[in-house]
Amino acid sequence: MIRRMERRTNKALNEMLVKLFSNVMDIEEKAIITEEFKDITNNDMHIIEAIGVDANAPGSMSVIAKKLAVTVGTLTTNMNSLENKGYITRERSKTDKRVVYVFLTDKGRKAFFHHRDFHKNMIKSIVKDLDEDEMKVMIKCLLNLNDFFNKLENEQD
């Protein structure tokens, strides 16, 4: 009896996670790629997020590529597009010409905050009815899931 209940619970959790991951990607794209930002993709929005808004601590191409787990070559293609659309600017380091720093323009900063607000609202909706103990359980579950993904990723490297 307990095993059957456990199998049903595992099946329900699996179905929920598969649907949730799919929905997050689809709904995020629909929510953040608005009329104002129709010229960029969800992937572009994540690059903008990785660049960040701190003009005093600009990210280099290699640092941003590492955050996104892509090559600098792959990132360069996306950066060319974002620069042509007015979301970023690039500047070579004055001390080391091999290093290229990336900055968000006003348009890029606006996109960054739009994306950030979507995520803030998503988190608010997730935790709105949870008490402190439930929050601890949810955080533990998500940390376990993250550990699972990290182990899989490390096995593939």
N, CA, C and O atoms as a GROMACS GRO file, in nm:
protein
  628
    1MET      N    1   0.082  -0.120   0.000
    1MET     CA    2   0.000   0.000   0.000
    1MET      C    3   0.086   0.126   0.000
    1MET      O    4   0.061   0.220  -0.076
    2ILE      N    5   0.188   0.128   0.087
    2ILE     CA    6   0.275   0.245   0.096
    2ILE      C    7   0.355   0.263  -0.033
    2ILE      O    8   0.372   0.375  -0.081
    3ARG      N    9   0.402   0.151  -0.091
    3ARG     CA   10   0.479   0.159  -0.215
    3ARG      C   11   0.394   0.214  -0.329
    3ARG      O   12   0.443   0.294  -0.410
    4ARG      N   13   0.270   0.173  -0.336
    4ARG     CA   14   0.180   0.221  -0.441
    4ARG      C   15   0.158   0.372  -0.426
    4ARG      O   16   0.158   0.447  -0.523
    5MET      N   17   0.139   0.414  -0.301
    5MET     CA   18   0.120   0.556  -0.274
    5MET      C   19   0.247   0.634  -0.311
    5MET      O   20   0.239   0.744  -0.368
    6GLU      N   21   0.363   0.578  -0.279
    6GLU     CA   22   0.490   0.642  -0.312
    6GLU      C   23   0.508   0.652  -0.463
    6GLU      O   24   0.553   0.755  -0.513
    7ARG      N   25   0.472   0.548  -0.537
    7ARG     CA   26   0.482   0.550  -0.684
    7ARG      C   27   0.389   0.657  -0.742
    7ARG      O   28   0.427   0.731  -0.833
    8ARG      N   29   0.268   0.664  -0.687
    8ARG     CA   30   0.174   0.766  -0.736
    8ARG      C   31   0.226   0.907  -0.707
    8ARG      O   32   0.215   0.996  -0.791
    9THR      N   33   0.281   0.925  -0.588
    9THR     CA   34   0.337   1.056  -0.552
    9THR      C   35   0.454   1.091  -0.642
    9THR      O   36   0.463   1.204  -0.690
   10ASN      N   37   0.543   0.996  -0.666
   10ASN     CA   38   0.658   1.020  -0.754
   10ASN      C   39   0.613   1.052  -0.896
   10ASN      O   40   0.667   1.142  -0.961
   11LYS      N   41   0.514   0.980  -0.943
   11LYS     CA   42   0.462   1.006  -1.077
   11LYS      C   43   0.401   1.146  -1.084
   11LYS      O   44   0.425   1.220  -1.180
   12ALA      N   45   0.323   1.182  -0.984
   12ALA     CA   46   0.261   1.315  -0.981
   12ALA      C   47   0.368   1.424  -0.975
   12ALA      O   48   0.357   1.525  -1.044
   13LEU      N   49   0.471   1.404  -0.892
   13LEU     CA   50   0.580   1.503  -0.883
   13LEU      C   51   0.653   1.516  -1.016
   13LEU      O   52   0.683   1.627  -1.060
   14ASN      N   53   0.680   1.404  -1.080
   14ASN     CA   54   0.748   1.407  -1.209
   14ASN      C   55   0.666   1.484  -1.312
   14ASN      O   56   0.718   1.571  -1.382
   15GLU      N   57   0.537   1.452  -1.321
   15GLU     CA   58   0.450   1.521  -1.417
   15GLU      C   59   0.444   1.671  -1.387
   15GLU      O   60   0.446   1.754  -1.478
   16MET      N   61   0.437   1.705  -1.259
   16MET     CA   62   0.430   1.845  -1.220
   16MET      C   63   0.560   1.919  -1.257
   16MET      O   64   0.555   2.030  -1.310
   17LEU      N   65   0.673   1.857  -1.230
   17LEU     CA   66   0.801   1.922  -1.262
   17LEU      C   67   0.820   1.939  -1.412
   17LEU      O   68   0.864   2.044  -1.458
   18VAL      N   69   0.786   1.837  -1.490
   18VAL     CA   70   0.799   1.846  -1.636
   18VAL      C   71   0.712   1.959  -1.688
   18VAL      O   72   0.757   2.041  -1.769
   19LYS      N   73   0.588   1.965  -1.643
   19LYS     CA   74   0.496   2.070  -1.687
   19LYS      C   75   0.544   2.208  -1.639
   19LYS      O   76   0.536   2.306  -1.712
   20LEU      N   77   0.592   2.213  -1.516
   20LEU     CA   78   0.639   2.339  -1.460
   20LEU      C   79   0.757   2.395  -1.538
   20LEU      O   80   0.759   2.514  -1.572
   21PHE      N   81   0.856   2.311  -1.568
   21PHE     CA   82   0.973   2.358  -1.644
   21PHE      C   83   0.931   2.410  -1.781
   21PHE      O   84   0.979   2.513  -1.827
   22SER      N   85   0.843   2.338  -1.845
   22SER     CA   86   0.794   2.380  -1.976
   22SER      C   87   0.719   2.513  -1.966
   22SER      O   88   0.740   2.603  -2.047
   23ASN      N   89   0.631   2.523  -1.868
   23ASN     CA   90   0.553   2.646  -1.850
   23ASN      C   91   0.640   2.766  -1.817
   23ASN      O   92   0.616   2.876  -1.867
   24VAL      N   93   0.739   2.746  -1.732
   24VAL     CA   94   0.825   2.858  -1.694
   24VAL      C   95   0.890   2.918  -1.819
   24VAL      O   96   0.891   3.040  -1.837
   25MET      N   97   0.943   2.832  -1.905
   25MET     CA   98   1.009   2.882  -2.026
   25MET      C   99   0.910   2.952  -2.119
   25MET      O  100   0.937   3.061  -2.169
   26ASP      N  101   0.795   2.890  -2.141
   26ASP     CA  102   0.695   2.947  -2.232
   26ASP      C  103   0.636   3.076  -2.178
   26ASP      O  104   0.627   3.176  -2.248
   27ILE      N  105   0.595   3.073  -2.053
   27ILE     CA  106   0.527   3.189  -1.995
   27ILE      C  107   0.626   3.302  -1.972
   27ILE      O  108   0.590   3.419  -1.990
   28GLU      N  109   0.748   3.271  -1.933
   28GLU     CA  110   0.847   3.376  -1.916
   28GLU      C  111   0.868   3.450  -2.048
   28GLU      O  112   0.872   3.573  -2.052
   29GLU      N  113   0.880   3.374  -2.156
   29GLU     CA  114   0.901   3.437  -2.285
   29GLU      C  115   0.783   3.527  -2.322
   29GLU      O  116   0.804   3.639  -2.370
   30LYS      N  117   0.662   3.480  -2.301
   30LYS     CA  118   0.544   3.560  -2.333
   30LYS      C  119   0.534   3.683  -2.243
   30LYS      O  120   0.490   3.789  -2.288
   31ALA      N  121   0.575   3.669  -2.118
   31ALA     CA  122   0.564   3.780  -2.023
   31ALA      C  123   0.671   3.886  -2.044
   31ALA      O  124   0.644   4.005  -2.025
   32ILE      N  125   0.791   3.846  -2.082
   32ILE     CA  126   0.898   3.946  -2.090
   32ILE      C  127   0.923   3.998  -2.230
   32ILE      O  128   0.978   4.107  -2.246
   33ILE      N  129   0.884   3.923  -2.331
   33ILE     CA  130   0.902   3.972  -2.468
   33ILE      C  131   0.773   4.043  -2.507
   33ILE      O  132   0.687   3.989  -2.576
   34THR      N  133   0.763   4.166  -2.461
   34THR     CA  134   0.645   4.249  -2.484
   34THR      C  135   0.664   4.330  -2.612
   34THR      O  136   0.766   4.316  -2.680
   35GLU      N  137   0.568   4.411  -2.644
   35GLU     CA  138   0.576   4.498  -2.763
   35GLU      C  139   0.704   4.582  -2.758
   35GLU      O  140   0.771   4.602  -2.859
   36GLU      N  141   0.737   4.630  -2.640
   36GLU     CA  142   0.857   4.714  -2.624
   36GLU      C  143   0.986   4.637  -2.649
   36GLU      O  144   1.084   4.694  -2.699
   37PHE      N  145   0.987   4.509  -2.616
   37PHE     CA  146   1.109   4.428  -2.629
   37PHE      C  147   1.092   4.317  -2.732
   37PHE      O  148   1.151   4.210  -2.718
   38LYS      N  149   1.013   4.340  -2.834
   38LYS     CA  150   0.985   4.236  -2.933
   38LYS      C  151   1.104   4.206  -3.024
   38LYS      O  152   1.103   4.107  -3.097
   39ASP      N  153   1.206   4.291  -3.020
   39ASP     CA  154   1.322   4.271  -3.107
   39ASP      C  155   1.429   4.182  -3.046
   39ASP      O  156   1.535   4.162  -3.106
   40ILE      N  157   1.402   4.127  -2.925
   40ILE     CA  158   1.500   4.037  -2.863
   40ILE      C  159   1.430   3.907  -2.822
   40ILE      O  160   1.307   3.898  -2.818
   41THR      N  161   1.512   3.808  -2.792
   41THR     CA  162   1.460   3.677  -2.752
   41THR      C  163   1.472   3.660  -2.600
   41THR      O  164   1.534   3.741  -2.531
   42ASN      N  165   1.412   3.554  -2.552
   42ASN     CA  166   1.424   3.518  -2.411
   42ASN      C  167   1.572   3.493  -2.377
   42ASN      O  168   1.618   3.531  -2.269
   43ASN      N  169   1.645   3.431  -2.467
   43ASN     CA  170   1.788   3.408  -2.449
   43ASN      C  171   1.863   3.542  -2.437
   43ASN      O  172   1.950   3.557  -2.351
   44ASP      N  173   1.828   3.638  -2.523
   44ASP     CA  174   1.888   3.772  -2.514
   44ASP      C  175   1.863   3.834  -2.377
   44ASP      O  176   1.950   3.899  -2.320
   45MET      N  177   1.741   3.814  -2.326
   45MET     CA  178   1.705   3.871  -2.196
   45MET      C  179   1.792   3.811  -2.086
   45MET      O  180   1.828   3.880  -1.991
   46HIS      N  181   1.826   3.683  -2.098
   46HIS     CA  182   1.911   3.621  -1.998
   46HIS      C  183   2.057   3.669  -2.011
   46HIS      O  184   2.130   3.674  -1.912
   47ILE      N  185   2.097   3.702  -2.130
   47ILE     CA  186   2.230   3.762  -2.148
   47ILE      C  187   2.232   3.899  -2.083
   47ILE      O  188   2.329   3.934  -2.015
   48ILE      N  189   2.127   3.977  -2.105
   48ILE     CA  190   2.116   4.109  -2.041
   48ILE      C  191   2.122   4.094  -1.889
   48ILE      O  192   2.187   4.173  -1.821
   49GLU      N  193   2.054   3.994  -1.837
   49GLU     CA  194   2.057   3.968  -1.692
   49GLU      C  195   2.200   3.935  -1.647
   49GLU      O  196   2.244   3.983  -1.542
   50ALA      N  197   2.271   3.855  -1.724
   50ALA     CA  198   2.407   3.816  -1.687
   50ALA      C  199   2.503   3.935  -1.691
   50ALA      O  200   2.599   3.940  -1.615
   51ILE      N  201   2.477   4.030  -1.780
   51ILE     CA  202   2.560   4.151  -1.786
   51ILE      C  203   2.541   4.233  -1.660
   51ILE      O  204   2.638   4.281  -1.601
   52GLY      N  205   2.416   4.249  -1.620
   52GLY     CA  206   2.385   4.322  -1.497
   52GLY      C  207   2.385   4.472  -1.517
   52GLY      O  208   2.420   4.522  -1.624
   53VAL      N  209   2.345   4.543  -1.413
   53VAL     CA  210   2.326   4.688  -1.423
   53VAL      C  211   2.431   4.769  -1.350
   53VAL      O  212   2.424   4.892  -1.350
   54ASP      N  213   2.528   4.705  -1.289
   54ASP     CA  214   2.630   4.779  -1.214
   54ASP      C  215   2.738   4.832  -1.307
   54ASP      O  216   2.829   4.758  -1.345
   55ALA      N  217   2.726   4.958  -1.343
   55ALA     CA  218   2.823   5.020  -1.434
   55ALA      C  219   2.962   5.031  -1.371
   55ALA      O  220   3.061   5.047  -1.442
   56ASN      N  221   2.970   5.023  -1.238
   56ASN     CA  222   3.099   5.031  -1.170
   56ASN      C  223   3.172   4.896  -1.168
   56ASN      O  224   3.290   4.890  -1.136
   57ALA      N  225   3.101   4.790  -1.203
   57ALA     CA  226   3.162   4.657  -1.207
   57ALA      C  227   3.121   4.588  -1.337
   57ALA      O  228   3.047   4.491  -1.335
   58PRO      N  229   3.170   4.639  -1.449
   58PRO     CA  230   3.129   4.581  -1.577
   58PRO      C  231   3.182   4.439  -1.593
   58PRO      O  232   3.287   4.403  -1.540
   59GLY      N  233   3.106   4.360  -1.666
   59GLY     CA  234   3.147   4.223  -1.691
   59GLY      C  235   3.227   4.216  -1.820
   59GLY      O  236   3.196   4.284  -1.918
   60SER      N  237   3.329   4.134  -1.818
   60SER     CA  238   3.404   4.110  -1.941
   60SER      C  239   3.331   4.002  -2.018
   60SER      O  240   3.248   3.929  -1.964
   61MET      N  241   3.363   3.992  -2.146
   61MET     CA  242   3.301   3.890  -2.230
   61MET      C  243   3.324   3.751  -2.170
   61MET      O  244   3.233   3.669  -2.166
   62SER      N  245   3.446   3.725  -2.122
   62SER     CA  246   3.476   3.591  -2.069
   62SER      C  247   3.399   3.563  -1.940
   62SER      O  248   3.356   3.451  -1.918
   63VAL      N  249   3.382   3.663  -1.855
   63VAL     CA  250   3.308   3.644  -1.730
   63VAL      C  251   3.160   3.617  -1.761
   63VAL      O  252   3.099   3.529  -1.700
   64ILE      N  253   3.103   3.693  -1.855
   64ILE     CA  254   2.963   3.676  -1.892
   64ILE      C  255   2.943   3.539  -1.957
   64ILE      O  256   2.845   3.471  -1.928
   65ALA      N  257   3.035   3.499  -2.045
   65ALA     CA  258   3.025   3.368  -2.109
   65ALA      C  259   3.028   3.257  -2.005
   65ALA      O  260   2.953   3.160  -2.016
   66LYS      N  261   3.114   3.271  -1.905
   66LYS     CA  262   3.123   3.170  -1.799
   66LYS      C  263   2.992   3.163  -1.720
   66LYS      O  264   2.944   3.054  -1.689
   67LYS      N  265   2.934   3.278  -1.688
   67LYS     CA  266   2.805   3.280  -1.616
   67LYS      C  267   2.698   3.206  -1.693
   67LYS      O  268   2.613   3.138  -1.634
   68LEU      N  269   2.702   3.218  -1.825
   68LEU     CA  270   2.599   3.159  -1.911
   68LEU      C  271   2.636   3.018  -1.960
   68LEU      O  272   2.557   2.952  -2.027
   69ALA      N  273   2.756   2.974  -1.925
   69ALA     CA  274   2.806   2.842  -1.967
   69ALA      C  275   2.807   2.829  -2.119
   69ALA      O  276   2.764   2.727  -2.174
   70VAL      N  277   2.858   2.933  -2.186
   70VAL     CA  278   2.875   2.930  -2.332
   70VAL      C  279   3.016   2.976  -2.365
   70VAL      O  280   3.087   3.027  -2.278
   71THR      N  281   3.056   2.958  -2.489
   71THR     CA  282   3.189   3.005  -2.531
   71THR      C  283   3.182   3.155  -2.559
   71THR      O  284   3.074   3.209  -2.584
   72VAL      N  285   3.296   3.219  -2.556
   72VAL     CA  286   3.302   3.362  -2.590
   72VAL      C  287   3.260   3.381  -2.735
   72VAL      O  288   3.196   3.481  -2.768
   73GLY      N  289   3.294   3.286  -2.822
   73GLY     CA  290   3.254   3.295  -2.962
   73GLY      C  291   3.103   3.295  -2.979
   73GLY      O  292   3.047   3.374  -3.055
   74THR      N  293   3.037   3.206  -2.908
   74THR     CA  294   2.890   3.201  -2.912
   74THR      C  295   2.832   3.331  -2.859
   74THR      O  296   2.738   3.386  -2.916
   75LEU      N  297   2.887   3.379  -2.750
   75LEU     CA  298   2.838   3.502  -2.688
   75LEU      C  299   2.858   3.622  -2.780
   75LEU      O  300   2.774   3.711  -2.785
   76THR      N  301   2.968   3.624  -2.853
   76THR     CA  302   2.998   3.735  -2.943
   76THR      C  303   2.887   3.755  -3.046
   76THR      O  304   2.849   3.868  -3.076
   77THR      N  305   2.837   3.646  -3.100
   77THR     CA  306   2.729   3.654  -3.197
   77THR      C  307   2.607   3.723  -3.137
   77THR      O  308   2.548   3.812  -3.199
   78ASN      N  309   2.570   3.682  -3.015
   78ASN     CA  310   2.456   3.744  -2.948
   78ASN      C  311   2.484   3.890  -2.913
   78ASN      O  312   2.396   3.975  -2.925
   79MET      N  313   2.605   3.919  -2.871
   79MET     CA  314   2.641   4.056  -2.835
   79MET      C  315   2.636   4.148  -2.956
   79MET      O  316   2.594   4.263  -2.945
   80ASN      N  317   2.678   4.098  -3.072
   80ASN     CA  318   2.669   4.178  -3.194
   80ASN      C  319   2.525   4.220  -3.219
   80ASN      O  320   2.497   4.336  -3.251
   81SER      N  321   2.435   4.126  -3.204
   81SER     CA  322   2.293   4.152  -3.225
   81SER      C  323   2.240   4.251  -3.122
   81SER      O  324   2.171   4.347  -3.157
   82LEU      N  325   2.272   4.228  -2.993
   82LEU     CA  326   2.225   4.319  -2.888
   82LEU      C  327   2.282   4.459  -2.904
   82LEU      O  328   2.215   4.558  -2.875
   83GLU      N  329   2.406   4.469  -2.951
   83GLU     CA  330   2.466   4.600  -2.973
   83GLU      C  331   2.397   4.670  -3.091
   83GLU      O  332   2.368   4.790  -3.083
   84ASN      N  333   2.372   4.598  -3.198
   84ASN     CA  334   2.304   4.656  -3.315
   84ASN      C  335   2.164   4.706  -3.280
   84ASN      O  336   2.115   4.801  -3.340
   85LYS      N  337   2.100   4.641  -3.183
   85LYS     CA  338   1.965   4.680  -3.143
   85LYS      C  339   1.964   4.786  -3.033
   85LYS      O  340   1.858   4.834  -2.993
   86GLY      N  341   2.082   4.823  -2.985
   86GLY     CA  342   2.092   4.932  -2.888
   86GLY      C  343   2.079   4.893  -2.743
   86GLY      O  344   2.053   4.979  -2.659
   87TYR      N  345   2.096   4.764  -2.710
   87TYR     CA  346   2.083   4.720  -2.571
   87TYR      C  347   2.214   4.723  -2.494
   87TYR      O  348   2.214   4.735  -2.372
   88ILE      N  349   2.326   4.712  -2.564
   88ILE     CA  350   2.457   4.708  -2.497
   88ILE      C  351   2.557   4.794  -2.573
   88ILE      O  352   2.537   4.830  -2.689
   89THR      N  353   2.665   4.824  -2.503
   89THR     CA  354   2.785   4.879  -2.567
   89THR      C  355   2.903   4.797  -2.518
   89THR      O  356   2.899   4.739  -2.409
   90ARG      N  357   3.007   4.793  -2.598
   90ARG     CA  358   3.129   4.721  -2.559
   90ARG      C  359   3.246   4.818  -2.562
   90ARG      O  360   3.250   4.912  -2.642
   91GLU      N  361   3.339   4.792  -2.473
   91GLU     CA  362   3.456   4.880  -2.463
   91GLU      C  363   3.578   4.796  -2.427
   91GLU      O  364   3.575   4.716  -2.333
   92ARG      N  365   3.685   4.817  -2.501
   92ARG     CA  366   3.810   4.745  -2.470
   92ARG      C  367   3.873   4.804  -2.345
   92ARG      O  368   3.866   4.924  -2.320
   93SER      N  369   3.934   4.717  -2.267
   93SER     CA  370   4.005   4.761  -2.148
   93SER      C  371   4.120   4.852  -2.188
   93SER      O  372   4.187   4.829  -2.289
   94LYS      N  373   4.141   4.955  -2.112
   94LYS     CA  374   4.251   5.047  -2.140
   94LYS      C  375   4.386   4.988  -2.099
   94LYS      O  376   4.491   5.028  -2.150
   95THR      N  377   4.383   4.892  -2.007
   95THR     CA  378   4.507   4.830  -1.960
   95THR      C  379   4.540   4.699  -2.029
   95THR      O  380   4.657   4.661  -2.036
   96ASP      N  381   4.439   4.630  -2.080
   96ASP     CA  382   4.461   4.503  -2.149
   96ASP      C  383   4.366   4.496  -2.267
   96ASP      O  384   4.247   4.467  -2.250
   97LYS      N  385   4.416   4.522  -2.385
   97LYS     CA  386   4.332   4.533  -2.506
   97LYS      C  387   4.262   4.403  -2.543
   97LYS      O  388   4.170   4.404  -2.624
   98ARG      N  389   4.304   4.291  -2.484
   98ARG     CA  390   4.237   4.164  -2.512
   98ARG      C  391   4.102   4.155  -2.441
   98ARG      O  392   4.014   4.078  -2.482
   99VAL      N  393   4.085   4.233  -2.335
   99VAL     CA  394   3.963   4.227  -2.254
   99VAL      C  395   3.860   4.326  -2.307
   99VAL      O  396   3.890   4.443  -2.331
  100VAL      N  397   3.738   4.275  -2.326
  100VAL     CA  398   3.627   4.359  -2.372
  100VAL      C  399   3.521   4.361  -2.263
  100VAL      O  400   3.471   4.256  -2.221
  101TYR      N  401   3.486   4.482  -2.218
  101TYR     CA  402   3.382   4.498  -2.117
  101TYR      C  403   3.250   4.529  -2.186
  101TYR      O  404   3.246   4.592  -2.291
  102VAL      N  405   3.143   4.482  -2.123
  102VAL     CA  406   3.009   4.502  -2.179
  102VAL      C  407   2.926   4.582  -2.080
  102VAL      O  408   2.926   4.553  -1.960
  103PHE      N  409   2.857   4.683  -2.130
  103PHE     CA  410   2.770   4.768  -2.050
  103PHE      C  411   2.630   4.770  -2.110
  103PHE      O  412   2.614   4.764  -2.232
  104LEU      N  413   2.530   4.778  -2.024
  104LEU     CA  414   2.394   4.796  -2.073
  104LEU      C  415   2.370   4.944  -2.102
  104LEU      O  416   2.414   5.031  -2.027
  105THR      N  417   2.302   4.971  -2.211
  105THR     CA  418   2.258   5.107  -2.241
  105THR      C  419   2.132   5.134  -2.159
  105THR      O  420   2.087   5.046  -2.085
  106ASP      N  421   2.075   5.252  -2.171
  106ASP     CA  422   1.949   5.281  -2.102
  106ASP      C  423   1.841   5.181  -2.145
  106ASP      O  424   1.763   5.133  -2.062
  107LYS      N  425   1.837   5.151  -2.274
  107LYS     CA  426   1.740   5.053  -2.326
  107LYS      C  427   1.766   4.915  -2.265
  107LYS      O  428   1.672   4.844  -2.229
  108GLY      N  429   1.893   4.877  -2.253
  108GLY     CA  430   1.929   4.749  -2.192
  108GLY      C  431   1.894   4.744  -2.045
  108GLY      O  432   1.849   4.641  -1.995
  109ARG      N  433   1.916   4.855  -1.975
  109ARG     CA  434   1.881   4.861  -1.833
  109ARG      C  435   1.730   4.847  -1.814
  109ARG      O  436   1.684   4.782  -1.720
  110LYS      N  437   1.655   4.909  -1.902
  110LYS     CA  438   1.509   4.900  -1.895
  110LYS      C  439   1.464   4.754  -1.914
  110LYS      O  440   1.376   4.706  -1.844
  111ALA      N  441   1.526   4.685  -2.009
  111ALA     CA  442   1.496   4.543  -2.032
  111ALA      C  443   1.535   4.460  -1.909
  111ALA      O  444   1.462   4.370  -1.868
  112PHE      N  445   1.651   4.491  -1.851
  112PHE     CA  446   1.698   4.420  -1.732
  112PHE      C  447   1.595   4.430  -1.620
  112PHE      O  448   1.558   4.329  -1.560
  113PHE      N  449   1.548   4.550  -1.592
  113PHE     CA  450   1.453   4.570  -1.482
  113PHE      C  451   1.317   4.507  -1.514
  113PHE      O  452   1.249   4.458  -1.424
  114HIS      N  453   1.279   4.508  -1.639
  114HIS     CA  454   1.154   4.442  -1.681
  114HIS      C  455   1.163   4.292  -1.652
  114HIS      O  456   1.069   4.233  -1.599
  115HIS      N  457   1.274   4.231  -1.687
  115HIS     CA  458   1.296   4.088  -1.663
  115HIS      C  459   1.304   4.059  -1.513
  115HIS      O  460   1.245   3.963  -1.465
  116ARG      N  461   1.377   4.142  -1.441
  116ARG     CA  462   1.390   4.125  -1.296
  116ARG      C  463   1.254   4.131  -1.228
  116ARG      O  464   1.225   4.052  -1.138
  117ASP      N  465   1.170   4.225  -1.270
  117ASP     CA  466   1.037   4.240  -1.211
  117ASP      C  467   0.950   4.116  -1.235
  117ASP      O  468   0.873   4.077  -1.148
  118PHE      N  469   0.963   4.056  -1.354
  118PHE     CA  470   0.889   3.932  -1.380
  118PHE      C  471   0.928   3.826  -1.277
  118PHE      O  472   0.842   3.759  -1.220
  119HIS      N  473   1.059   3.811  -1.254
  119HIS     CA  474   1.106   3.710  -1.160
  119HIS      C  475   1.065   3.743  -1.017
  119HIS      O  476   1.029   3.653  -0.941
  120LYS      N  477   1.070   3.870  -0.980
  120LYS     CA  478   1.026   3.910  -0.845
  120LYS      C  479   0.880   3.873  -0.824
  120LYS      O  480   0.843   3.819  -0.720
  121ASN      N  481   0.796   3.903  -0.924
  121ASN     CA  482   0.654   3.871  -0.913
  121ASN      C  483   0.629   3.721  -0.910
  121ASN      O  484   0.539   3.674  -0.840
  122MET      N  485   0.709   3.646  -0.985
  122MET     CA  486   0.696   3.501  -0.985
  122MET      C  487   0.727   3.447  -0.845
  122MET      O  488   0.653   3.363  -0.793
  123ILE      N  489   0.834   3.494  -0.784
  123ILE     CA  490   0.873   3.449  -0.650
  123ILE      C  491   0.766   3.488  -0.548
  123ILE      O  492   0.730   3.407  -0.462
  124LYS      N  493   0.715   3.611  -0.557
  124LYS     CA  494   0.609   3.653  -0.465
  124LYS      C  495   0.489   3.560  -0.472
  124LYS      O  496   0.432   3.523  -0.370
  125SER      N  497   0.452   3.521  -0.594
  125SER     CA  498   0.335   3.433  -0.609
  125SER      C  499   0.362   3.294  -0.554
  125SER      O  500   0.269   3.227  -0.508
  126ILE      N  501   0.485   3.250  -0.557
  126ILE     CA  502   0.520   3.116  -0.505
  126ILE      C  503   0.513   3.113  -0.353
  126ILE      O  504   0.464   3.016  -0.295
  127VAL      N  505   0.563   3.217  -0.289
  127VAL     CA  506   0.579   3.214  -0.143
  127VAL      C  507   0.467   3.284  -0.067
  127VAL      O  508   0.470   3.287   0.056
  128LYS      N  509   0.371   3.340  -0.135
  128LYS     CA  510   0.271   3.426  -0.069
  128LYS      C  511   0.195   3.358   0.044
  128LYS      O  512   0.160   3.425   0.141
  129ASP      N  513   0.168   3.230   0.036
  129ASP     CA  514   0.089   3.162   0.138
  129ASP      C  515   0.171   3.068   0.226
  129ASP      O  516   0.114   2.989   0.302
  130LEU      N  517   0.302   3.075   0.216
  130LEU     CA  518   0.385   2.982   0.293
  130LEU      C  519   0.427   3.041   0.426
  130LEU      O  520   0.462   3.159   0.436
  131ASP      N  521   0.423   2.958   0.529
  131ASP     CA  522   0.477   3.003   0.657
  131ASP      C  523   0.627   2.972   0.658
  131ASP      O  524   0.681   2.916   0.562
  132GLU      N  525   0.693   3.007   0.766
  132GLU     CA  526   0.839   2.993   0.773
  132GLU      C  527   0.884   2.847   0.757
  132GLU      O  528   0.982   2.821   0.687
  133ASP      N  529   0.815   2.754   0.821
  133ASP     CA  530   0.853   2.613   0.810
  133ASP      C  531   0.834   2.561   0.667
  133ASP      O  532   0.917   2.486   0.617
  134GLU      N  533   0.726   2.601   0.604
  134GLU     CA  534   0.702   2.560   0.465
  134GLU      C  535   0.807   2.618   0.372
  134GLU      O  536   0.850   2.553   0.276
  135MET      N  537   0.849   2.740   0.399
  135MET     CA  538   0.956   2.802   0.319
  135MET      C  539   1.085   2.721   0.332
  135MET      O  540   1.154   2.698   0.233
  136LYS      N  541   1.116   2.679   0.453
  136LYS     CA  542   1.238   2.599   0.476
  136LYS      C  543   1.231   2.468   0.397
  136LYS      O  544   1.331   2.427   0.337
  137VAL      N  545   1.115   2.403   0.396
  137VAL     CA  546   1.099   2.278   0.323
  137VAL      C  547   1.113   2.303   0.173
  137VAL      O  548   1.180   2.227   0.102
  138MET      N  549   1.049   2.410   0.125
  138MET     CA  550   1.058   2.439  -0.018
  138MET      C  551   1.203   2.468  -0.059
  138MET      O  552   1.250   2.420  -0.162
  139ILE      N  553   1.272   2.546   0.021
  139ILE     CA  554   1.412   2.577  -0.009
  139ILE      C  555   1.496   2.450  -0.008
  139ILE      O  556   1.582   2.432  -0.094
  140LYS      N  557   1.473   2.362   0.088
  140LYS     CA  558   1.547   2.235   0.094
  140LYS      C  559   1.520   2.152  -0.032
  140LYS      O  560   1.612   2.094  -0.090
  141CYS      N  561   1.394   2.144  -0.073
  141CYS     CA  562   1.359   2.068  -0.194
  141CYS      C  563   1.428   2.127  -0.317
  141CYS      O  564   1.481   2.052  -0.399
  142LEU      N  565   1.427   2.257  -0.330
  142LEU     CA  566   1.489   2.321  -0.446
  142LEU      C  567   1.641   2.306  -0.444
  142LEU      O  568   1.703   2.290  -0.549
  143LEU      N  569   1.701   2.311  -0.326
  143LEU     CA  570   1.845   2.286  -0.316
  143LEU      C  571   1.878   2.143  -0.357
  143LEU      O  572   1.978   2.119  -0.424
  144ASN      N  573   1.794   2.048  -0.316
  144ASN     CA  574   1.815   1.908  -0.356
  144ASN      C  575   1.804   1.894  -0.508
  144ASN      O  576   1.884   1.823  -0.570
  145LEU      N  577   1.706   1.959  -0.567
  145LEU     CA  578   1.689   1.955  -0.712
  145LEU      C  579   1.810   2.017  -0.782
  145LEU      O  580   1.860   1.964  -0.881
  146ASN      N  581   1.856   2.129  -0.729
  146ASN     CA  582   1.974   2.195  -0.786
  146ASN      C  583   2.097   2.106  -0.775
  146ASN      O  584   2.177   2.098  -0.868
  147ASP      N  585   2.113   2.038  -0.661
  147ASP     CA  586   2.226   1.945  -0.645
  147ASP      C  587   2.218   1.833  -0.748
  147ASP      O  588   2.320   1.794  -0.806
  148PHE      N  589   2.099   1.781  -0.771
  148PHE     CA  590   2.079   1.676  -0.872
  148PHE      C  591   2.124   1.724  -1.009
  148PHE      O  592   2.197   1.654  -1.079
  149PHE      N  593   2.082   1.845  -1.047
  149PHE     CA  594   2.121   1.900  -1.178
  149PHE      C  595   2.271   1.924  -1.185
  149PHE      O  596   2.333   1.896  -1.288
  150ASN      N  597   2.330   1.974  -1.078
  150ASN     CA  598   2.475   1.998  -1.076
  150ASN      C  599   2.552   1.868  -1.092
  150ASN      O  600   2.652   1.863  -1.164
  151LYS      N  601   2.507   1.763  -1.025
  151LYS     CA  602   2.575   1.633  -1.038
  151LYS      C  603   2.567   1.582  -1.182
  151LYS      O  604   2.666   1.534  -1.237
  152LEU      N  605   2.449   1.593  -1.242
  152LEU     CA  606   2.435   1.550  -1.382
  152LEU      C  607   2.525   1.631  -1.474
  152LEU      O  608   2.589   1.576  -1.564
  153GLU      N  609   2.530   1.761  -1.451
  153GLU     CA  610   2.613   1.849  -1.534
  153GLU      C  611   2.760   1.813  -1.520
  153GLU      O  612   2.834   1.809  -1.619
  154ASN      N  613   2.803   1.786  -1.397
  154ASN     CA  614   2.944   1.751  -1.372
  154ASN      C  615   2.978   1.616  -1.435
  154ASN      O  616   3.091   1.597  -1.480
  155GLU      N  617   2.884   1.523  -1.438
  155GLU     CA  618   2.907   1.393  -1.500
  155GLU      C  619   2.926   1.407  -1.652
  155GLU      O  620   2.998   1.328  -1.713
  156GLN      N  621   2.861   1.506  -1.710
  156GLN     CA  622   2.867   1.526  -1.856
  156GLN      C  623   2.994   1.600  -1.897
  156GLN      O  624   3.034   1.593  -2.013
  157ASP      N  625   3.057   1.670  -1.805
  157ASP     CA  626   3.180   1.745  -1.839
  157ASP      C  627   3.300   1.657  -1.852
  157ASP      O  628   3.409   1.707  -1.880
   0.00000   0.00000   0.00000
